[in-house]
């Protein structure tokens, strides 16, 4: 890897979960294992059930349900981030997608792990009473999908120039999918049983501000690039309960956030989460296509046997330890 690059952690969110994600590291990587157990312990009795479903071939609660996808994504993102930090990596910045931003906020020192788990538990409780629905990934620009919006279906995420995610309740979202397919757009449902990043969730999460306001939130020690403002999170934003309370409702702006981050300097983009969804998006960016910045995913692109997780992490560690790959300290 060329010298002059700093390291940035990319933490994925809803839709990247899958059966057995990162489970091949559990018991094999002590730092990762301890970090996962910290989350399970903080969740109490629910943590035991969560661990059981994570490691099970047939979980009692499907992983796309909010009570499984959100805490497991948070736990895996956080534990992988801790693993990378244990290698001596000192990232310049952290960029988290959806629930990945909460995991990134713990790594950046905004929340303690126990406080972030308390916030997440409250969020899951509130979202459990929200309307059923989901998200729909469309191979189109935001402008192209605008004529199809309505019936509480909105743009939930702008991930790349031709990857827009719609969010909304069913059956409105199902109807929108049918209309897009009839108009020859390629689209697929994102694994989710809740319409994340849609205003229809606003009433469900309205009560979360009070809980967050009671937490000792701190300015980030590492630059936390916001997927909502698409800019580095200012200290006053990081300690604003309203910012964190709005996350399940506000649209995600991953592509503009990535652009702002890479405009600040070339980077080694390390995806610390399941799959390679953010890596695939980042590879579309001109800074990566030109070779100025590079992408290093920690885990395989697709689910596989446990040993593939270990091989993939070992390869990532070797890449990060290569010539010119020494990251800068956070700023």
DABEL-V641015 format. One record per pair of residues at least 4 apart in sequence whose ideal C-beta (glycine too) atoms are under 8 Angstrom apart, sorted by the first residue. I is the first residue (numbers start at 1). GAP is how many residues later the second one is. D is the distance in whole Angstrom. If there is no record, write none. Layout:
# DABEL-V641015
I:GAP:D + I:GAP:D
This chain:
# DABEL-V641015
1:4:6 + 1:267:6 + 1:293:6 + 1:318:7 + 1:321:5 + 1:322:7 + 1:323:5 + 1:324:4 + 2:264:8 + 2:289:8 + 2:322:5 + 3:320:8 + 3:321:4 + 4:262:6 + 4:320:7 + 5:260:8 + 5:261:5 + 5:262:6 + 5:263:5 + 5:288:7 + 5:289:7 + 5:319:7 + 5:320:7 + 5:322:8 + 6:85:7 + 6:86:4 + 6:87:8 + 6:259:6 + 6:260:8 + 6:261:6 + 6:262:7 + 6:321:5 + 6:322:4 + 7:82:6 + 7:83:7 + 7:84:5 + 7:85:6 + 7:260:7 + 7:261:5 + 7:263:6 + 7:313:7 + 7:318:8 + 7:320:3 + 7:321:7 + 8:83:6 + 8:84:6 + 8:85:5 + 8:86:7 + 8:87:6 + 8:253:6 + 8:259:5 + 8:260:7 + 8:261:5 + 8:262:7 + 9:72:6 + 9:75:7 + 9:82:5 + 9:84:8 + 9:85:5 + 9:86:7 + 9:95:7 + 9:98:7 + 9:261:5 + 9:263:5 + 10:85:5 + 10:86:8 + 10:87:8 + 10:90:8 + 10:259:6 + 10:260:7 + 10:261:5 + 10:262:7 + 10:263:7 + 10:268:4 + 10:269:7 + 10:272:7 + 11:66:4 + 11:70:7 + 11:83:7 + 11:84:7 + 11:85:4 + 11:86:7 + 11:89:3 + 11:90:7 + 11:92:5 + 11:93:5 + 11:260:8 + 11:261:6 + 11:262:5 + 11:267:8 + 12:4:4 + 12:61:7 + 12:65:7 + 12:85:5 + 12:86:8 + 12:88:5 + 12:259:7 + 12:261:4 + 12:262:7 + 12:263:7 + 12:265:5 + 12:266:5 + 13:60:6 + 13:83:7 + 13:84:4 + 13:85:3 + 13:86:5 + 13:87:4 + 13:88:8 + 13:239:8 + 14:55:6 + 14:56:7 + 14:59:7 + 14:84:5 + 14:85:6 + 14:121:7 + 14:176:7 + 14:177:8 + 14:178:5 + 14:182:5 + 15:120:7 + 15:122:8 + 15:175:4 + 15:176:5 + 15:177:6 + 15:262:7 + 16:5:8 + 16:57:7 + 16:257:6 + 16:258:5 + 16:259:5 + 16:261:5 + 16:262:8 + 17:4:6 + 17:46:5 + 17:47:7 + 17:51:8 + 17:52:5 + 17:55:6 + 17:56:5 + 17:174:6 + 17:257:6 + 18:45:7 + 18:173:8 + 18:256:6 + 18:257:7 + 18:285:5 + 19:38:7 + 19:40:7 + 19:44:6 + 19:284:6 + 20:4:8 + 20:34:8 + 20:35:8 + 20:283:6 + 20:286:7 + 21:33:8 + 21:51:7 + 21:55:6 + 21:253:4 + 21:254:7 + 21:278:7 + 21:282:7 + 22:4:7 + 22:10:7 + 22:54:5 + 22:57:7 + 22:58:7 + 22:252:6 + 22:277:6 + 22:287:6 + 23:31:7 + 23:32:6 + 23:283:6 + 23:286:7 + 24:4:7 + 24:281:7 + 24:282:3 + 24:283:6 + 24:284:7 + 24:285:3 + 24:286:5 + 25:4:4 + 25:7:5 + 25:8:7 + 25:54:8 + 25:58:8 + 25:284:5 + 25:285:7 + 25:288:6 + 26:6:7 + 26:7:6 + 26:10:6 + 26:29:7 + 27:6:6 + 28:5:8 + 28:282:6 + 29:4:6 + 29:54:6 + 29:281:8 + 29:284:7 + 30:4:6 + 31:4:6 + 31:48:8 + 31:51:6 + 31:52:5 + 31:55:4 + 32:4:6 + 32:47:5 + 32:48:7 + 32:50:7 + 32:51:5 + 33:4:6 + 33:46:8 + 34:4:7 + 35:4:7 + 35:40:8 + 35:43:6 + 35:44:4 + 35:47:4 + 35:48:7 + 36:4:6 + 36:15:8 + 36:39:6 + 36:40:7 + 36:43:5 + 37:4:6 + 38:4:6 + 38:75:6 + 39:4:7 + 39:8:7 + 39:32:7 + 39:35:7 + 39:36:4 + 39:39:7 + 39:40:7 + 39:74:7 + 39:78:6 + 40:7:3 + 40:8:7 + 40:10:6 + 40:11:5 + 40:35:7 + 41:6:6 + 42:5:7 + 42:71:6 + 42:72:5 + 42:75:4 + 42:76:8 + 43:4:3 + 43:7:6 + 43:28:7 + 43:74:6 + 43:78:7 + 45:4:7 + 46:4:6 + 46:75:8 + 47:4:6 + 48:4:6 + 49:4:6 + 49:11:7 + 49:12:8 + 50:4:6 + 50:18:7 + 50:21:6 + 50:22:7 + 50:25:8 + 51:4:6 + 52:4:6 + 52:7:8 + 52:8:7 + 53:6:4 + 53:7:6 + 53:8:6 + 53:10:7 + 53:15:6 + 54:5:8 + 54:18:6 + 56:4:7 + 59:4:6 + 59:9:7 + 61:4:5 + 61:6:6 + 61:7:5 + 62:6:7 + 63:5:5 + 63:6:6 + 63:9:7 + 63:128:8 + 64:4:7 + 64:5:6 + 64:127:5 + 64:128:6 + 64:129:5 + 65:4:7 + 65:128:6 + 66:4:5 + 66:58:6 + 66:61:5 + 66:62:6 + 66:127:7 + 66:128:5 + 67:4:7 + 67:57:6 + 67:61:7 + 68:4:6 + 69:4:6 + 69:122:7 + 69:123:7 + 70:4:6 + 70:29:5 + 70:50:6 + 70:53:7 + 70:54:6 + 70:57:8 + 71:4:6 + 71:46:8 + 71:49:6 + 71:50:8 + 71:53:7 + 72:4:6 + 73:4:6 + 73:26:5 + 73:27:7 + 73:30:8 + 73:200:7 + 73:201:7 + 74:4:6 + 74:25:5 + 74:28:6 + 74:29:5 + 74:42:7 + 74:43:8 + 74:46:6 + 75:4:6 + 76:4:6 + 76:197:6 + 76:198:6 + 77:4:6 + 77:19:7 + 77:22:8 + 77:23:5 + 77:26:4 + 77:27:7 + 77:195:6 + 77:196:5 + 78:4:6 + 78:25:4 + 78:28:6 + 78:29:7 + 78:35:7 + 79:4:6 + 80:4:7 + 80:192:4 + 80:193:6 + 80:218:6 + 80:219:8 + 81:4:6 + 81:13:8 + 81:22:7 + 81:23:7 + 81:26:5 + 81:191:5 + 82:4:6 + 82:25:7 + 83:4:7 + 83:189:8 + 83:215:8 + 83:230:7 + 84:5:5 + 84:7:8 + 84:186:6 + 84:188:6 + 84:214:7 + 84:236:8 + 85:4:6 + 85:5:8 + 85:6:8 + 85:22:7 + 87:230:6 + 87:233:7 + 87:234:7 + 89:181:8 + 89:231:6 + 89:238:5 + 90:237:5 + 90:238:7 + 90:239:5 + 90:240:6 + 91:131:6 + 91:179:8 + 91:236:6 + 91:239:6 + 92:130:8 + 92:131:6 + 92:173:7 + 92:175:7 + 92:235:7 + 92:236:5 + 92:237:8 + 92:238:6 + 92:239:6 + 93:129:7 + 93:130:4 + 93:131:7 + 93:132:5 + 93:139:7 + 93:168:6 + 93:171:8 + 93:174:8 + 93:237:7 + 94:10:4 + 94:13:6 + 94:14:5 + 94:128:6 + 94:129:7 + 94:130:5 + 94:131:7 + 95:9:7 + 95:130:4 + 95:132:7 + 95:159:8 + 95:162:6 + 95:163:7 + 95:166:6 + 96:4:3 + 96:5:3 + 96:6:7 + 96:7:6 + 96:8:4 + 96:9:7 + 96:128:8 + 96:131:7 + 97:4:7 + 97:60:8 + 97:130:6 + 97:155:6 + 97:157:6 + 97:181:6 + 98:59:8 + 98:98:7 + 98:99:7 + 98:129:7 + 98:149:7 + 98:154:6 + 99:4:7 + 99:21:8 + 100:4:6 + 100:173:6 + 101:4:6 + 101:123:8 + 101:125:7 + 101:126:6 + 101:127:8 + 101:146:7 + 102:4:7 + 102:9:8 + 102:14:6 + 102:17:7 + 102:18:7 + 102:142:8 + 102:145:7 + 103:4:7 + 103:13:8 + 104:4:6 + 104:120:6 + 105:5:4 + 105:6:5 + 105:11:7 + 105:115:7 + 105:119:6 + 105:133:8 + 105:139:8 + 106:4:7 + 106:5:5 + 106:6:7 + 106:7:5 + 106:10:5 + 107:115:7 + 108:112:4 + 108:113:6 + 108:114:4 + 108:115:8 + 108:116:5 + 108:222:8 + 109:109:6 + 109:111:6 + 109:112:4 + 109:113:7 + 110:107:6 + 110:108:6 + 110:109:7 + 110:110:5 + 110:114:7 + 110:128:5 + 110:129:8 + 111:4:5 + 111:5:4 + 111:8:7 + 111:104:7 + 111:106:6 + 111:107:8 + 112:4:7 + 112:104:8 + 113:4:6 + 114:4:7 + 115:4:6 + 115:100:5 + 115:101:7 + 115:102:8 + 116:4:6 + 117:4:6 + 118:4:7 + 118:93:7 + 118:97:7 + 119:4:6 + 119:89:7 + 119:92:7 + 119:93:6 + 119:96:7 + 119:125:7 + 120:4:6 + 121:4:6 + 122:4:6 + 122:86:6 + 122:89:5 + 123:4:6 + 123:82:6 + 123:85:6 + 123:125:6 + 124:4:6 + 125:4:8 + 126:4:7 + 126:78:5 + 126:79:5 + 126:81:6 + 126:82:6 + 127:67:6 + 127:74:7 + 127:77:6 + 127:78:7 + 127:121:6 + 129:75:6 + 130:64:6 + 130:65:8 + 130:70:7 + 130:71:5 + 130:73:8 + 130:74:4 + 130:75:8 + 131:38:5 + 131:64:7 + 131:69:5 + 131:70:8 + 131:73:8 + 132:37:7 + 132:38:6 + 132:61:7 + 132:62:7 + 132:63:8 + 133:34:7 + 133:35:6 + 133:36:4 + 133:37:5 + 133:39:8 + 133:40:6 + 133:60:8 + 133:61:6 + 133:62:3 + 133:65:7 + 133:67:7 + 134:33:7 + 134:34:8 + 134:36:7 + 134:39:6 + 134:55:6 + 134:56:7 + 134:58:5 + 134:59:6 + 134:60:7 + 134:61:6 + 135:21:6 + 135:22:8 + 135:30:5 + 135:31:7 + 135:32:5 + 135:38:8 + 135:54:7 + 135:55:4 + 135:57:5 + 135:60:7 + 135:61:6 + 135:62:7 + 136:29:7 + 136:30:4 + 136:31:8 + 136:37:6 + 136:40:7 + 136:41:5 + 136:44:8 + 136:51:6 + 136:52:7 + 136:53:6 + 136:54:7 + 137:22:8 + 137:26:6 + 137:27:8 + 137:28:5 + 137:50:6 + 137:51:5 + 137:52:8 + 137:53:5 + 138:7:6 + 138:25:8 + 138:26:5 + 138:27:7 + 138:28:6 + 138:42:6 + 138:47:6 + 138:48:7 + 138:49:4 + 139:23:6 + 139:24:7 + 139:46:7 + 139:47:4 + 139:48:7 + 140:4:4 + 140:5:5 + 140:22:6 + 140:24:6 + 140:40:8 + 140:45:5 + 141:4:7 + 141:20:6 + 141:21:6 + 141:23:6 + 142:4:7 + 142:13:6 + 142:16:6 + 142:22:5 + 144:20:8 + 144:41:8 + 145:4:7 + 145:10:7 + 145:19:5 + 145:21:7 + 145:35:7 + 145:40:8 + 148:5:8 + 148:18:8 + 148:28:5 + 148:31:6 + 148:32:6 + 148:35:8 + 149:4:6 + 149:5:6 + 149:6:7 + 149:17:7 + 149:27:8 + 150:22:8 + 150:26:8 + 151:17:7 + 151:21:4 + 151:24:7 + 151:25:7 + 152:16:5 + 152:17:6 + 152:20:6 + 152:43:8 + 152:46:7 + 152:47:7 + 152:48:5 + 153:13:6 + 153:14:7 + 153:15:3 + 153:19:5 + 153:20:6 + 153:23:5 + 153:45:8 + 154:12:7 + 154:13:6 + 154:14:6 + 154:43:8 + 154:44:6 + 154:45:7 + 154:97:7 + 155:9:6 + 155:10:7 + 155:11:6 + 155:12:8 + 155:96:6 + 156:9:5 + 156:10:6 + 156:11:3 + 156:12:8 + 156:39:8 + 156:40:6 + 156:41:4 + 156:42:6 + 156:95:6 + 156:96:7 + 157:7:7 + 157:8:4 + 157:10:8 + 157:40:6 + 157:94:6 + 157:95:4 + 157:96:8 + 157:97:6 + 158:6:6 + 158:7:8 + 158:93:7 + 158:94:7 + 158:95:5 + 158:96:7 + 158:97:5 + 158:98:7 + 159:4:4 + 159:5:7 + 159:6:6 + 159:93:8 + 159:95:5 + 159:96:6 + 159:122:5 + 160:94:8 + 160:95:5 + 160:121:5 + 160:124:5 + 161:94:7 + 161:123:7 + 163:118:7 + 165:25:6 + 165:32:8 + 165:87:8 + 166:7:7 + 166:10:6 + 167:6:8 + 167:28:5 + 167:29:6 + 167:30:5 + 167:31:4 + 168:4:5 + 168:5:4 + 168:8:7 + 168:27:5 + 168:30:5 + 168:32:7 + 169:4:7 + 169:26:6 + 169:29:8 + 169:31:5 + 170:4:5 + 171:4:6 + 172:4:6 + 173:4:6 + 173:22:7 + 174:4:7 + 175:4:7 + 176:4:6 + 177:4:6 + 177:10:6 + 177:12:7 + 178:4:6 + 179:4:6 + 180:5:4 + 180:7:5 + 181:4:7 + 181:6:7 + 192:4:6 + 194:7:7 + 195:5:6 + 195:6:6 + 196:5:7 + 196:52:6 + 197:51:7 + 197:52:7 + 197:53:6 + 197:54:5 + 197:55:6 + 198:51:7 + 199:50:6 + 201:4:6 + 201:47:5 + 201:48:5 + 202:4:6 + 202:47:5 + 205:40:6 + 205:43:5 + 205:44:6 + 207:4:8 + 208:4:6 + 208:36:8 + 208:37:4 + 209:4:6 + 209:32:5 + 209:33:6 + 209:36:5 + 210:4:7 + 210:31:8 + 211:4:7 + 212:5:7 + 212:29:4 + 212:32:5 + 212:33:6 + 213:28:4 + 217:21:7 + 217:22:5 + 217:24:7 + 217:27:8 + 218:20:7 + 218:21:7 + 219:16:4 + 219:19:5 + 219:20:6 + 220:4:4 + 220:13:6 + 220:15:8 + 220:18:5 + 221:109:6 + 222:108:4 + 222:109:8 + 223:9:5 + 223:10:8 + 223:107:7 + 223:108:6 + 224:8:7 + 224:9:4 + 224:14:7 + 225:5:8 + 225:6:7 + 225:7:6 + 225:8:7 + 225:32:5 + 225:35:7 + 225:36:5 + 226:4:7 + 226:5:6 + 226:6:7 + 226:7:5 + 226:11:7 + 226:31:7 + 227:25:5 + 227:26:6 + 227:27:5 + 227:30:5 + 228:15:8 + 228:18:8 + 228:19:7 + 228:22:5 + 228:23:8 + 228:24:7 + 228:25:7 + 229:4:7 + 229:8:7 + 229:24:8 + 229:28:8 + 230:23:4 + 230:26:4 + 230:27:4 + 230:29:8 + 230:30:6 + 231:26:8 + 231:29:6 + 232:28:8 + 233:4:5 + 233:5:5 + 233:10:8 + 234:4:7 + 235:4:7 + 236:4:6 + 237:6:5 + 238:5:7 + 240:4:8 + 241:4:6 + 242:4:6 + 243:4:8 + 246:4:5 + 253:4:6 + 254:4:6 + 254:24:7 + 254:27:7 + 255:4:6 + 255:26:7 + 256:4:6 + 257:4:6 + 258:4:6 + 258:23:7 + 258:24:6 + 258:27:6 + 259:4:6 + 259:26:7 + 260:4:7 + 261:6:7 + 262:4:7 + 262:5:6 + 262:23:6 + 262:25:4 + 262:26:8 + 262:31:6 + 266:21:7 + 266:26:5 + 266:27:5 + 267:20:8 + 267:26:5 + 268:25:7 + 268:26:6 + 268:27:8 + 268:28:6 + 268:52:7 + 268:57:6 + 268:59:7 + 269:9:8 + 269:10:7 + 269:13:5 + 269:19:7 + 269:24:6 + 269:25:7 + 269:26:5 + 269:27:7 + 270:26:5 + 270:27:8 + 270:28:7 + 270:46:7 + 270:50:7 + 271:5:6 + 271:7:5 + 271:8:5 + 271:11:8 + 271:24:7 + 271:25:7 + 271:26:4 + 271:27:6 + 271:28:8 + 272:26:6 + 273:5:7 + 273:25:8 + 273:26:7 + 274:25:6 + 275:24:7 + 275:25:8 + 275:26:6 + 275:27:7 + 276:4:6 + 276:21:4 + 276:23:7 + 276:24:7 + 276:25:4 + 277:4:7 + 278:4:6 + 279:4:6 + 279:16:5 + 279:18:4 + 279:22:8 + 280:4:8 + 280:21:8 + 281:4:8 + 282:6:6 + 282:11:8 + 282:13:5 + 283:5:5 + 283:6:7 + 283:12:6 + 284:4:7 + 284:5:7 + 285:4:7 + 285:8:7 + 286:4:6 + 287:5:5 + 287:6:4 + 288:4:8 + 288:5:5 + 288:6:7 + 288:7:6 + 296:20:5 + 296:23:5 + 296:24:6 + 297:4:7 + 297:15:7 + 297:19:7 + 298:14:7 + 298:15:6 + 298:18:5 + 299:10:6 + 299:13:5 + 299:14:7 + 300:4:6 + 300:8:5 + 300:9:7 + 300:12:5 + 304:4:4 + 304:5:8 + 306:4:7 + 307:4:6 + 308:4:6 + 309:4:6 + 310:4:6 + 311:4:6 + 312:4:6 + 313:4:6 + 314:4:6 + 315:4:6 + 316:4:6 + 317:4:6 + 318:4:7 + 319:6:7 + 320:5:5 + 320:7:8 + 321:4:6
